[in-house]
Amino acid sequence: MVDRPEDGEHGGTLYLAPVRTGEIHVVTGAAAVVARASLVSTDLPELRDRTADALQVTTQEVDDEVLVEVLDDLQRLGAVVGRPV
């Protein structure tokens, strides 16, 4: 993983290359923020708080369905092991 939080749109850019495939995936903007936050925890309330804080928005502005969708995508890529219940 290469993390460039200052690059590109708000949230920066994250380059992921899961060990099992080595294929490089580029995650940008708010999705990069979610990916970074998921490295600490995939617990939905904590993930929502960290994402809101990083994006400088309220937790009410963070859509849980979108968080789960991004986590599902990251899990399919092999970048996240767990996801919220």
Secondary structure as a PSIPRED ss2 file (coil, helix, strand):
# PSIPRED VFORMAT (PSIPRED V4.0)

   1 M C   1.000  0.000  0.000
   2 V E   0.000  0.000  1.000
   3 D E   0.000  0.000  1.000
   4 R E   0.000  0.000  1.000
   5 P C   1.000  0.000  0.000
   6 E C   1.000  0.000  0.000
   7 D C   1.000  0.000  0.000
   8 G C   1.000  0.000  0.000
   9 E C   1.000  0.000  0.000
  10 H C   1.000  0.000  0.000
  11 G C   1.000  0.000  0.000
  12 G C   1.000  0.000  0.000
  13 T E   0.000  0.000  1.000
  14 L E   0.000  0.000  1.000
  15 Y E   0.000  0.000  1.000
  16 L E   0.000  0.000  1.000
  17 A C   1.000  0.000  0.000
  18 P C   1.000  0.000  0.000
  19 V C   1.000  0.000  0.000
  20 R C   1.000  0.000  0.000
  21 T C   1.000  0.000  0.000
  22 G C   1.000  0.000  0.000
  23 E C   1.000  0.000  0.000
  24 I C   1.000  0.000  0.000
  25 H E   0.000  0.000  1.000
  26 V E   0.000  0.000  1.000
  27 V E   0.000  0.000  1.000
  28 T E   0.000  0.000  1.000
  29 G H   0.000  1.000  0.000
  30 A H   0.000  1.000  0.000
  31 A H   0.000  1.000  0.000
  32 A H   0.000  1.000  0.000
  33 V H   0.000  1.000  0.000
  34 V H   0.000  1.000  0.000
  35 A H   0.000  1.000  0.000
  36 R H   0.000  1.000  0.000
  37 A H   0.000  1.000  0.000
  38 S H   0.000  1.000  0.000
  39 L C   1.000  0.000  0.000
  40 V C   1.000  0.000  0.000
  41 S C   1.000  0.000  0.000
  42 T C   1.000  0.000  0.000
  43 D C   1.000  0.000  0.000
  44 L H   0.000  1.000  0.000
  45 P H   0.000  1.000  0.000
  46 E H   0.000  1.000  0.000
  47 L H   0.000  1.000  0.000
  48 R H   0.000  1.000  0.000
  49 D H   0.000  1.000  0.000
  50 R H   0.000  1.000  0.000
  51 T H   0.000  1.000  0.000
  52 A H   0.000  1.000  0.000
  53 D H   0.000  1.000  0.000
  54 A H   0.000  1.000  0.000
  55 L H   0.000  1.000  0.000
  56 Q C   1.000  0.000  0.000
  57 V C   1.000  0.000  0.000
  58 T C   1.000  0.000  0.000
  59 T H   0.000  1.000  0.000
  60 Q H   0.000  1.000  0.000
  61 E H   0.000  1.000  0.000
  62 V C   1.000  0.000  0.000
  63 D C   1.000  0.000  0.000
  64 D H   0.000  1.000  0.000
  65 E H   0.000  1.000  0.000
  66 V H   0.000  1.000  0.000
  67 L H   0.000  1.000  0.000
  68 V H   0.000  1.000  0.000
  69 E H   0.000  1.000  0.000
  70 V H   0.000  1.000  0.000
  71 L H   0.000  1.000  0.000
  72 D H   0.000  1.000  0.000
  73 D H   0.000  1.000  0.000
  74 L H   0.000  1.000  0.000
  75 Q H   0.000  1.000  0.000
  76 R H   0.000  1.000  0.000
  77 L H   0.000  1.000  0.000
  78 G C   1.000  0.000  0.000
  79 A C   1.000  0.000  0.000
  80 V C   1.000  0.000  0.000
  81 V C   1.000  0.000  0.000
  82 G C   1.000  0.000  0.000
  83 R C   1.000  0.000  0.000
  84 P C   1.000  0.000  0.000
  85 V C   1.000  0.000  0.000
